[in-house]
Amino acid sequence: MQIPARRPDGIARLDRLQAAILASGDLVYTWDLATDRIDWIGSLESIFGTATEPVPATGDHYNGRVNPEDLPLRMQALSEHFTGTQGYDCEYRVRSDAGGFLWVHDRGGVEFSPAGTPIRFSGTLRLIDRRRQHQARLEHLANYDELTGHYNKLRLREALDHALSYSVRYDHVGAFMAIGLDQLDRINTAYGYEAGDTILVEIAHQLDRCLRSTDVIGRLGSDRFGILLHACDKKEAVKIGERILQAIRQSPTLAGGERIHTTASIGLVDFPRQSRTSFDVIAKAEGALLKAKSAGRDCLKVYHLSEEQRLGHRANMAIGEQVTEALKENRLAFAYQPVVDARSHEVRFYECLLRMYEPDGELVPASLFVPVVERLGMMRALDRRTLDIALQDLENHPGITLAVNISGVTAADRGWLRALVSRLKDRRDLASRLIIEITETAALHDLDDTARFVSVLRDLGCQVAVDDFGAGYTTFRHLKTLTVDVVKIDGSFVHDLARDRENQLFIRNLLSLCQTFNLVTIAECVETQEEAEILLNEGVQLLQGYYFGKPDVNPAWRRGSIASPSASAESKSRRKLNAG
């Protein structure tokens, strides 16, 4: 047997290094700055290809392969590195042999002569095209609706905020339209959801054809679009809206082999005269849209503010100022109402109901200022403060579980969600004792957004409850999509329960739906022993109402005069809640 000659250790190490570089898919290069020559090690085909163009052999040749838009960035990074300002590390696009551009990550370092002159540069190129494509897709999804390609609700609201700021600063007018497809639910039922999606895409194309290049289109919800009209007065906006209605009316969509005729309704509001916040503009446009649908659909309604409404608006602004001052001066507080076990009447947790102290100490219930705050677009600030108060309570009282109500606006606010995630990411002990309540109507307003919101909360360890359950016509599909933990039966179905047979039947049906998903059920507004017994017999697990305790801003566990439930008792209570 012939034994192969042993190669010198240095050559063997070089072979292994080259093999490792080839396996990594990276390109290692040495650039002689005096001669401009570049030597490469690695798989050249992965980035450059070899079919038509030679591999760049000089720095000048390589710069010719860099995307012209990115070349200044690379040259600046090299210049700053050569002068010792910072390390060399940048990403840019390089033209491949096929003619397209690929993203690469380029990093390296320069060698200097004893005289301090740059003589050689060594670096590594790594192909990052897939990562860049994935990043671009994530950025696209963060700003655009995946079905239609137009702005999503968050991005549309940002564009509206910018337009409002511009209109106020430069005394320009604009308009906003909320466009709702009429009876999309019936189309989905009759022809299937794919047909409904096809119609939505076609209507998006119709909007593109009807609008100016400066106008902005976004998707507000499952069957609604929003249109921002820059530099457009109310009269011109009405003409545009009528043109849109006619285009939709006269253009049936071919879906599933069927020609489906559709119509739409439009709500219109002008700004900044009618409103100066994006939330208020959208709310008023959607209010006008509801009037258009109530008027028989396939029409446009303009939002009008009467003198009586104007006076009411001024009063609302005064209340908004009071709430702003209360936020600055920490005059917001909770009143805590117990939620008890339906059988044992043992307190399982407390719902936090917002209150505001006047400067003279008078306590103002939420019903007198929260609806106004919602109309003025201030709910995000209010909900952030309630989160602060609740988390502080949970920190100070380890044996207490609290339920906090948030608005529909906050349920779609990524900033609020990020704040919650940052504070509870490593605090499972707090998250497991926090229940977030969202109203049923808000949850159903944009089911997909709410489902994602609920998923993040549950991943943190929080529980999620749907408040006012029964008021929004929740279906089997809705509950399956939301995957919440708790439902709170709307108090209107509990009132006069002993004598109202329809309410009894309604609650029985709601409970049947909840039991299918093994959800914990809570009945609100329980005021008599008779109501409590009926609800227990029907299968409701938890009860809340004046019969068990009124909201108290200073309960015994917060005063410290009576110890809060022990950690073991609270853990047992949470296990019961989870088990239903």
N, C-alpha and C positions, 0 to 999 in steps of 0.2 A: 504494500500500500504506500502510495506517495503522500507524504505529509506536506501540506502547503506551507510555504515559507511564512514565517511570522512577520507581520508588518510592524514597523516602528510604532511605539506607543502614541506619538504625536499624530501620525497619519490615522491611526485607529480612532483616536478621540475626535479628529476632524470628520471622519466618516460618520461616527455616531451623532455628531452635532448636526451634520447635513441631513441625516435620516430623521432626526427629531424635528428639524425645521420643516422638512417635507410633510411629515405626519401632522404637524400643527396647521398646515395650510397658510402660514404666514410667509411673507417675503422679507428677508434681511438684506440690507444694502449698505454699501460703503461708497461714499461720494467724495472723490478727490477734488477739493475746491480749487487747486491750482490748475489742473488739466481739465476740470469739469467732467471727468469720467465717472460713471457709476457701474459698480459690479454688484450683481444680484446673486443671492442664494435662496433657493426655494422653488415652489411651483409657480413659474411665470404665467402659465396658461390660466391659472385661477383668476387672475386680474386682467392681464393684458391680452391673452390669446396669442397665437402665432400664425394665423392664417394669412393675413394680408399685410400687416404693418410690423416692422421690426420692433423688438423690445427696446425701450428707451435706453440708450447707452451714455447719454450725457444729461446733465442737469437741465440744460436748455431744451433738449428733446423731451424730457419728462414733463417740464412745465407746459409744453404744447399739448400734453395729454390731460392736464388738469382742467376741469370745467372753468371757463373764463369768469363765471360769477364767483367761484371759490378761490381763484388764484391770488387775489389781493390778500385774502385772509391767511393763506399759507405763507406768502412772502413777508407779511407783517410778523407772523409768529417766528419765522426764521430770523428776521432782523432783530427782534427783541431777545431771542435766545443768543445770537452772536454777541450782542452788547451786554449780555449778562443780566438782563432785566428779569427773565423768567425761563423756565424749562420749555422745551419744545414738545408740544402735545396738541394735535389738532385733527379735525375730521373734515374731509372734503370729498368731492367726486372726481373720479378718474375715468376717462373714456376707454372703453374696452374695444377689442378688435371688432365686435359686432356693431359698433357705432353708438351703443347706449352708454350711459354713465353708471358707475358703481361707486357706492360709498366705501371709503377706506378710513381707517384710523392710523395716523402716522405719528410716531413718536421716536425720539432719539436724542443724541447729544453730539456736540462739536468738540474736536481736539484742537488745541492751540500749540503753536510753535513756541520755543523759548522766548521769542521776541513778542509773543502775545498776539500773533496773527492766526486767524482760523485756517487750518490746513486740511482737515478731514472731518467729514460728518458721517456718523453711523446711525442707522435707524431701522425700524421695523414697520412694515405695512401689514395691516390686518383687514381683511374684507369684512365689513359690517353691514352689507346691503340688507340682509334679512332683518337685522335689528332695527335699522332705520325705517324699513317698510312697516314693521310692526309698530314702531313709535309713531310714524305718520298716520297709521290707521287709528291708533288710540287717540291721537290729537284730533283726527277727523270726527271720531265718534263723540268726543267731548264737546264738539261744536256743531255737529250736523246731524240731522235726522237720517237714520240709515236707510229708510224706505224711500224717501223723496229726494234726498240730497240737499234739502234746504236747511237753514239754521234750525237747531233744536230750540226748545223753550228758553233755556238759560242764555244761549247766545243771542237770541232775539231780544230778550230783556236787556242785555248789555247794550245792544245796538240802539234800543229805544232810550235807554238812559243817556247815551251819548247824544242822540238827536234832541232830547229834551234840554240837555245842558246847552247845546248849540243854539237852540231856538230861543232860550231865555237870554243868553248872552248877546245874540245878534238880532233879536227882535224878529225872528223868522217864524212862520207858521208851518205846521205839519199836521198829519192825520194818521190815525191807526185804525185798521179794520180787523175785526174778528170774523172769520168766515167759517161757517159750520155746514158740513154736508148733511142734507136732510135725510133722516131715517136710515142711516148707515147700518144700524143694528138689524133692520128688516132685510136689507140687502145681504148682510152676512148670513142671516138665518136662511134666506131663500136660495142663495147662490154659493155660499161658502165664503170663508175669510179670504181666500186667494182672490176672489172676484172683488171683494171690498178693497183689498190692497191695490189691485189693478186700477180701480176707480180713483183711489186717492192719488196714485202716481199720475194718472191722466189729468186730474184736476190741477195737480202741481204744475204740469206742462201748460195747461190753459192759463194759469196765473202768470207764468213766465211770458206767454205771448201777449197778455193783456196789459202788462205793466211796463214802466220805464226802466231803463238800465240802472237808475239811481235808487229805485225802490228795493226794499228788503223783504224777503218772504221767509217765514219760519213756521214750524209746526207747534201749535199750542197744546194739542192733545190728540187722542185717537181719531177724532173726526173733525178737528178744527185747525185752521191755519190762521196765522197773524200776518198782516201786511203793514209795513212801515212806509208811509209816503212822505218823502222829504220835500220841503218847499212846495207844499200843496195846500191850498185853502179848502174849506169845507165844500164849497160849490164844485170845485174840480174833483174832489175826492168822491162826491156823490156820483158824478159822471163816470168815473173809473169803476166804482162799485156796480153801477147798473150795467156797464159793459161786461164786467166779469159774470154777473148773473145771466146775462143773455148768452154769453159764450158757453157756459156750463149747460144751460137749458137746451141749447141747440146742438150739442155735441154728445150724443150717446156713446157709451164705452163698450167695446167688444170684449167680453170676458166669458170664458168657458163656452164659446160658441154662441153666446147670447148678446144681443144689443140691449144694453141696460141704460135707460134714460134716468138722469139724476137732476136734482136741483140743489141749490144752496141758499142759505140765509146769511145776511151780513149785518153786523153791528158796527157803527162808525162813531168815532170820537175825535175831535180836533184838539190840538195842543199848541201852545201851552195855556190857552185861555181856560180850558176845562179842567186841566190837571197838569201837575208838574213832577209826578213820580211815575215810574214805569208800572209799578203794581197797581196804582190807581187808574192809569190809562187802560191797562189790560182789563181790569175789573169793570170799568165803565163800558168798554167796548163789548165785553161779554154780556153785560147787563142789557145793552141795546140789542145784542144778538138774540137773547132770550125773548125780547119783545117782538123781534122779527119772526121768530118761530111761533110765538103765541098768536101773531096776526095772520097765520095761515102759511108761513114759510115762503120760500122763493121770493123774498123781498128784502129791502134794506131799511134799517131804522137808524136814525141819528140820535145820539145821546144829547138830551137837552136838560139844562139845569134851570128850574123855575126859581122865582124869587123866594118862595118858601124854602126850597131846597138850598138856595144860596145862603139864607139866614142859618139854616141848619148846619151848612158846611162851615160857616164862621164859628158856630158854637163848637163844632167838632174840632176845629183848629185850636180853640181855646183849651179844650180837654187835652188835645195832643201836647200843647205846651206844658200843661200841668204834669202829664206823664213824663215828659222829658226832664222836667225839674225833679220829679220824684226819682227818676233813674240816677240823676247826678247826685242827689242827696241821700241815696240808699233808703228811700221811704217805701219800698215794696216789700211785702212780706207774704207768708203763706198762712192760710187757715187750714187746719188739718182735720179731715173727716175720716172716721174709722170705717174700714170695710171688714165685715165679720163673717165667720163661718156660719152658714145657714142653719146648721144643726146645733152647734155648741155655743154660738154667739161669741166665740173667742175672736179677738182682733187679729186679723191676718196682716193687714198693712194699712197705710193711711194715704188718702188722696190729697194732694197739695192743691189748694184752691187759692188763686192769686188775690191779694188785697193791696190797696194803696192807702197809706196814711196821708191825710192832709197836714199842712204845716201846724195846724192847731191840735193835731192828734186824732181827729175824727177818722174813722175807718171807712173806706169806700169799697164796696163790693165790685168784683170784676165785671159784672153785667153792666155797670155804668161807664166803664172806660175801655174794656177790651174790644167790643164791636167797633168803637170809634178808631182805636189804634189799628185794627185790621183794615179799615177803609183808608186810613192815611198811609198805609204801607210801613208801619213801625213795628210789626210783630216780631221781626227777626231780633231787634234789640231787646224787646221784652222777653222773648223766649230764651235768649242767651243769659239774661239776668236770672230767670227762673231756674235755669240749669245750674248756675253758680250757687244759688241758695240751696237747691236740693242736694248737690254734691257736698256742700259744706255740712248740711244736716247729717248726711250719711256718714261723713268722716267723724263727726262729733258724737254720733249715737250709733254704735256698731250693731245694736240689736233691733234697729228699725228698718222696715222696707217702705219705700215711698213710691207713689205713682204721680207722674207729672204730665200735664196736658200740654201738647204743642199744637200750633196752628198748621193748617194745610200749606201755608207759605213756607214754614220752616221744614216741613217734611220734604220739600223740594229744594232746600237750601244746602248746598254742598259745604258752604262755610261753617254752618252750625254743626253739620255732621262731622266735619274734620275736627272741629273743636272738641266734640264729644269723644271721638276716637283717640285724640291725643291725650285726653285726661283719663280715659278708662282703659287704654291699651294694656297697661301692666297692673290694673287695679280690678282684678276679677272680684275681689271682696266687695267693692262698691257696685260694680255692674250687676252682680247677682241680686242686689237689693234695690235695683232701680227698674221701675215699670214705666214705659213711655206710652202715653195714650194719644191716639189720633182719632179724629171723628170719622165716622163711616163715610159721610159725604165727601170729605177731603180725600180719604183713601181711594174712593172710586173715581175721583176726578181725573187722575192719570194713573191707572192701575199698574203699568209697568214701572214707572218711577217709584211708586209707593212700595212695590214688591222688592225693588233693589234696596230701598231705604230700610225696610224691615229686615232684610237679609243681613245688612251690615250691623244693625242693632243686636240681632240674635247672635251673630258671630262674636260680638264683644262680651256676651253673657247677659245682656239685658233681656227683659221680657217685654212684649209688645201687646197692647190692648187696643181693640177697636171700640171707641166710645159711641154712644147714641145708636147702638146696633138696632136695626129695624127701620131706621128713618131713611136709609138710602137704597133700599131694595137690593140688598146683597144676594147674590145667587151662589149656587154650588161652585161654579167656576171661579167666582171672585174669591171665595174663602180658600179654595185650593191654590190659587195664585199667590195670595198674601202670606200664607203660612204664619199667622199670628198665634199668640198663646192664649189670649183672653178676649172675650167679648162682653161688653156691658150693655145690657138691654135698656133701650131708651126709656126714660121715666114716664113718658106719655102712655106707655102700655101697662105700667104698674098702677097708675092712678085709677082709683075706683075699681080695682081688680076684682073684688069680691062680688060686684054686681054686673060687671061688664063682661058678658060671655064672649064677645068678639075679641077683647083683649086677652082673655084666657086662651082662646083658640090660637090667636096669633103667637103668643108666648110659647105655646106647646109646639107649634110648627118651627119657630126659631130654635128652640132647644133641640128638636130633632135634627136640624141642620148642623148645629154645633156638636152634637154627640157623634155625628158621622166623622168629624175630624178630631175628636177627643179634646175639645176646647173647654177651658174653664169658663164658666158663665157667672156674671154678676148682674144683679137686678138693682137699679138705682131708684131713688125717691120712695123708699119703703117707709111708710109713716104709721102703720098700725100692726098690731100683732096678727090680725087676721090675714093681712097681705103677706106677712112673713111666712105664715104657716102654709098658705096656698102655694107660694113660690117654692118652699121647701118640698112640698108634696109633688110639685111638677118636675123637680129635679135640679133647680137652681142651686149652685154650690155656695155662692157668696152673696151677701146682702149689704146694701148701703142706703142710709137715709136717716131722717130725723128720729125715727124710732130707736135707732142705735147710737145716735150722737150727732150733734150739730157741729159744723166746722168751728174749730177753736184755734185762735192764733197763738195760744200759749198752753198747749196740752201738758199734762203732768210729766210725761217723759222728757219734755223739753225744759221744764222748770227744774227738773232734777229732784223734785219732792218725792216722786215715786219712780223707782227704777224702771227703766225700759225692759222689755222682754229679754230674757237671757239669750246668749248666743245659741245655746242648744235648742231652746224653745223656738227661736226664730228660724233656725235651720230646719227644725221639724215642720214649722209652718210653711216654709218655702217648698219643702218636699211635697207637702199636701197640695200646694198651689200648682206645682208642676205636674203632679199626678192627676189633678182634677178631682 
